[in-house]
Structure formats: C-alpha cells, structure tokens
C-alpha cells in the first residue's frame, strides 16, 4: 500500500517538554515544503498551537462524542492535507483509549493515511510506561521517540525495547536568549523569511535561521525514513 496522506500526533504524558514547539515546527515545515497542512490543538494549556498558528491550526476536543467524531473523521480523511495533532498531556490517556476503541490506526491505513506518533522522551517511569503501552497496543502506528535536547541527555536507554530499527528524532536546543523571541504568539516559523522577519532583530534572525535549518533537516531525514518504510510495506504487500 502506498500512503498518500500523513497524520502526525505529537505527544507526551508529561507537560512542558516542548511538545507544542515541536508541533509548531512540524506544521510550519509542511507549509515551507509547499503542502496543505492543518494543525489540531487538543491542548488546554496557555501556550497552544492555535495561538501561535491561528491561520493553520484549530481547536479540537475529545470531551464529547461530537468532538471525537469531528476530530477522528478529519484525521482519516483522504484529502491530501497533512495533519499535525498537538495532544495535551491531560488528553493523552483519553485520546489513545478512544483510538484503540475505534481502531483508528488500522482504519487510517486502510484509507492510505500514514499515522505516526512523535513521542517526546523523558526518563520518568510514567513516560516510559506510556511509550511501551503505545508500542504494544498500536502496532499499526509509526512510533518515533523524540529527544528534545533542551531537556538534557537523551533517555534512549530506557526506550530500547522498541527494537534496534527505531531512529530517534532530535529537536535541537535553542539558546535561552533566543527562545523569548519565539514564545510570544503568533509566531509562524514558515514566515521567518519575510522582509520584516516578524520583528526579530537581524543578529537574532540569523541565529534562528541556522537553528531552523537544523530542525527542518531533521524532519527531511525523518520523511525519507517514512518513505522507505512505506515502499517496503508496498513491496511486501505487492509480493503476496
């Protein structure tokens, strides 16, 4: 099967680990690559995806049946739009309980939608057990561990059970003096090349551009891995 659409769910059972920043960057990466993209903000925190990307993201809820249907129907739609879900820590358990109940991952693949989970790693037991649960419960999901460098050394050794083929996605650390320039919404990274540089001083702009190039290179390498996995899946399917 060749996948035509992508859905990436950015998650952690822990708050304040850089999850929304990762979702912002991935959404703007799709924009930068010239793709149609929409972000779903399932997050009740203050620094949410819709605040930073009001033109590309919209709020979503799993608190009631209507909201659940609207979200999951959108995620499995074969519409050529890349989707990014910023899943708040408070919604983590409920989202995946519902996803398992309705067979979300399997249905997505039947509709040529490639579902992936970017899981921000932390060394605590809650996160490690949550990651293992996703790995055991959802074999149809592409589960990708993320090392946010600002959190310190990677906790890779605690996630070894996923197998030797798993490749860690790295989110490069941004110097604290630069972070304040990107933490006031709205701030679309894909528009950073504009003449006014979103009001960012020139010296800061150059540093941000270098950091952003590193992030986008990481995403491009990730996409190549996903494409290879897709081709291998299609080859196996066609040889049966």
C-alpha positions as CSV (number, residue, x, y, z in Angstrom):
1,X,0.0,0.0,0.0
2,X,1.3,3.5,-0.9
3,X,0.3,6.1,1.6
4,X,-1.0,9.4,0.2
5,X,-1.7,11.4,3.4
6,X,0.2,11.8,6.7
7,X,-1.1,12.3,10.2
8,X,1.5,13.0,13.0
9,X,0.4,13.1,16.6
10,X,2.8,14.9,18.9
11,X,2.6,13.6,22.4
12,X,3.9,13.2,25.9
13,X,2.1,12.3,29.1
14,X,4.2,15.0,30.8
15,X,3.6,18.7,30.4
16,X,6.2,21.4,29.4
17,X,8.5,19.1,27.5
18,X,8.5,21.1,24.2
19,X,5.6,19.2,22.6
20,X,3.8,22.3,21.3
21,X,7.0,23.7,19.9
22,X,7.6,20.5,18.0
23,X,4.0,20.6,16.7
24,X,4.5,24.2,15.6
25,X,7.8,23.4,13.8
26,X,6.3,20.4,12.0
27,X,3.2,22.3,10.9
28,X,5.4,25.1,9.5
29,X,7.8,22.6,7.9
30,X,4.9,21.3,5.8
31,X,4.0,24.8,4.9
32,X,7.6,25.6,4.0
33,X,7.6,22.5,1.7
34,X,4.5,23.9,-0.1
35,X,2.0,21.4,1.3
36,X,-1.5,22.0,2.6
37,X,-1.5,21.4,6.3
38,X,-3.8,21.7,9.3
39,X,-3.0,21.5,13.0
40,X,-5.4,20.2,15.6
41,X,-5.0,21.7,19.0
42,X,-6.1,19.2,21.6
43,X,-4.5,21.1,24.4
44,X,-5.9,23.2,27.3
45,X,-2.6,24.9,28.2
46,X,-1.7,28.5,27.8
47,X,0.9,28.1,25.0
48,X,-1.3,26.3,22.5
49,X,-0.9,25.6,18.8
50,X,-3.8,27.8,17.8
51,X,-2.3,30.9,19.5
52,X,1.0,30.5,17.6
53,X,-0.5,29.5,14.3
54,X,-4.0,30.9,14.1
55,X,-4.3,30.5,10.3
56,X,-3.1,26.9,10.2
57,X,-4.5,25.4,13.4
58,X,-7.8,24.9,15.0
59,X,-9.0,23.7,18.4
60,X,-10.3,20.2,18.7
61,X,-11.8,18.3,21.6
62,X,-12.4,14.7,22.7
63,X,-14.6,15.7,25.7
64,X,-17.8,14.7,23.9
65,X,-18.9,12.4,21.1
66,X,-19.4,15.2,18.6
67,X,-15.9,16.5,19.1
68,X,-14.5,13.0,19.0
69,X,-16.2,12.2,15.7
70,X,-15.2,15.5,14.1
71,X,-11.5,15.0,15.1
72,X,-11.1,11.4,14.1
73,X,-13.1,11.8,10.9
74,X,-10.8,14.6,9.9
75,X,-7.7,12.6,10.7
76,X,-8.6,9.7,8.4
77,X,-10.0,11.8,5.5
78,X,-8.2,11.1,2.2
79,X,-8.0,14.8,1.3
80,X,-4.3,15.3,0.5
81,X,-3.8,17.5,3.6
82,X,-1.0,16.8,6.1
83,X,-2.3,16.8,9.6
84,X,-0.5,17.6,12.9
85,X,-2.1,16.9,16.3
86,X,-0.8,18.7,19.3
87,X,-2.1,16.4,22.0
88,X,-2.0,17.9,25.5
89,X,-0.8,15.8,28.4
90,X,-4.3,16.0,30.0
91,X,-5.8,14.4,26.9
92,X,-3.1,11.7,26.4
93,X,-4.9,8.7,28.0
94,X,-8.3,9.6,26.7
95,X,-7.2,10.1,23.2
96,X,-5.4,6.7,22.9
97,X,-8.2,4.9,24.8
98,X,-10.6,6.2,22.1
99,X,-8.2,5.5,19.3
100,X,-7.9,1.9,20.4
101,X,-11.7,1.5,20.8
102,X,-12.5,2.7,17.3
103,X,-9.5,1.1,15.6
104,X,-8.1,4.4,14.4
105,X,-4.7,3.3,13.3
106,X,-6.0,0.3,11.3
107,X,-8.7,2.4,9.6
108,X,-6.3,5.1,8.8
109,X,-4.0,2.7,7.0
110,X,-6.9,1.2,5.1
111,X,-7.6,4.7,3.8
112,X,-4.0,5.2,2.7
113,X,-3.3,7.5,5.6
114,X,0.1,7.0,7.4
115,X,-0.4,7.6,11.1
116,X,2.7,8.4,13.2
117,X,3.4,9.4,16.8
118,X,6.2,11.7,17.8
119,X,6.7,10.9,21.5
120,X,8.9,13.4,23.4
121,X,11.1,11.2,25.7
122,X,11.6,11.9,29.4
123,X,13.3,9.5,31.8
124,X,10.4,9.2,34.3
125,X,8.5,6.0,34.8
126,X,5.2,7.5,33.7
127,X,6.6,8.4,30.2
128,X,8.5,5.2,29.7
129,X,5.5,3.0,30.6
130,X,3.2,5.2,28.4
131,X,5.6,4.7,25.5
132,X,5.7,1.0,26.0
133,X,1.9,0.8,26.1
134,X,1.6,2.6,22.8
135,X,4.2,0.3,21.3
136,X,2.4,-2.8,22.5
137,X,-1.2,-1.6,21.9
138,X,-0.8,0.1,18.5
139,X,1.4,-1.9,16.1
140,X,-0.1,0.0,13.1
141,X,1.2,3.3,14.4
142,X,4.7,4.5,13.4
143,X,6.1,5.3,16.9
144,X,9.0,7.7,16.9
145,X,10.9,8.7,20.0
146,X,12.0,12.4,20.2
147,X,14.9,13.8,22.1
148,X,14.4,17.4,22.9
149,X,18.0,18.5,23.6
150,X,17.0,21.3,25.9
151,X,15.8,18.6,28.4
152,X,19.3,17.2,28.8
153,X,20.9,13.9,27.7
154,X,18.6,11.5,25.8
155,X,16.8,8.8,27.8
156,X,17.3,6.4,24.9
157,X,18.4,3.5,27.1
158,X,15.0,3.5,28.8
159,X,13.3,3.1,25.4
160,X,15.4,0.3,24.0
161,X,12.5,-2.2,24.0
162,X,11.2,-0.7,20.7
163,X,13.9,-2.5,18.8
164,X,17.1,-1.7,17.0
165,X,15.3,-0.3,13.9
166,X,13.9,2.7,15.8
167,X,15.5,6.0,14.9
168,X,15.4,8.9,17.3
169,X,14.2,12.3,16.1
170,X,16.2,15.2,17.5
171,X,14.9,18.6,18.4
172,X,18.0,20.8,18.6
173,X,18.2,23.1,21.7
174,X,17.7,26.8,21.1
175,X,19.7,29.2,23.3
176,X,17.7,30.7,26.1
177,X,18.4,34.2,24.9
178,X,16.8,33.4,21.6
179,X,13.7,31.5,22.9
180,X,11.9,34.6,24.1
181,X,11.7,35.8,20.5
182,X,9.6,32.7,19.5
183,X,7.5,32.4,22.6
184,X,5.1,35.3,22.0
185,X,2.2,34.3,19.8
186,X,1.5,34.4,17.0
187,X,4.9,33.3,15.5
188,X,4.8,31.2,12.3
189,X,8.3,29.9,11.6
190,X,7.5,29.5,7.9
191,X,7.1,33.3,7.6
192,X,10.5,34.0,9.2
193,X,12.0,34.7,5.8
194,X,9.7,37.7,5.3
195,X,11.2,41.2,4.9
196,X,10.2,42.3,8.4
197,X,11.5,39.0,9.9
198,X,8.5,39.0,12.2
199,X,10.1,41.9,14.1
200,X,13.1,39.8,15.1
201,X,16.5,41.7,15.2
202,X,18.9,40.8,12.5
203,X,21.5,39.1,14.7
204,X,18.8,37.0,16.3
205,X,17.2,36.3,12.9
206,X,20.5,34.8,11.6
207,X,20.8,32.5,14.7
208,X,17.1,31.5,14.4
209,X,17.6,30.6,10.7
210,X,20.6,28.4,11.5
211,X,18.6,26.6,14.2
212,X,15.5,26.3,11.9
213,X,17.6,24.8,9.1
214,X,18.8,22.1,11.6
215,X,15.3,21.3,12.6
216,X,14.0,21.1,9.0
217,X,16.9,18.9,8.0
218,X,15.9,16.5,10.8
219,X,12.3,16.5,9.5
220,X,13.5,15.8,5.9
221,X,15.6,12.8,7.1
222,X,12.6,11.6,9.1
223,X,10.4,11.8,5.9
224,X,13.0,9.8,4.0
225,X,12.8,7.1,6.6
226,X,9.0,7.1,6.5
227,X,9.1,6.9,2.7
228,X,11.4,3.9,2.8
229,X,9.2,2.2,5.3
230,X,6.2,2.9,3.0
231,X,8.0,1.5,0.0
232,X,9.0,-1.6,1.9
233,X,5.4,-2.1,3.0
234,X,4.1,-1.7,-0.6
235,X,6.7,-4.2,-1.8
236,X,5.7,-6.8,0.8
237,X,2.0,-6.2,0.0
238,X,2.5,-6.4,-3.7
239,X,4.6,-9.6,-3.5
240,X,1.8,-11.6,-1.7
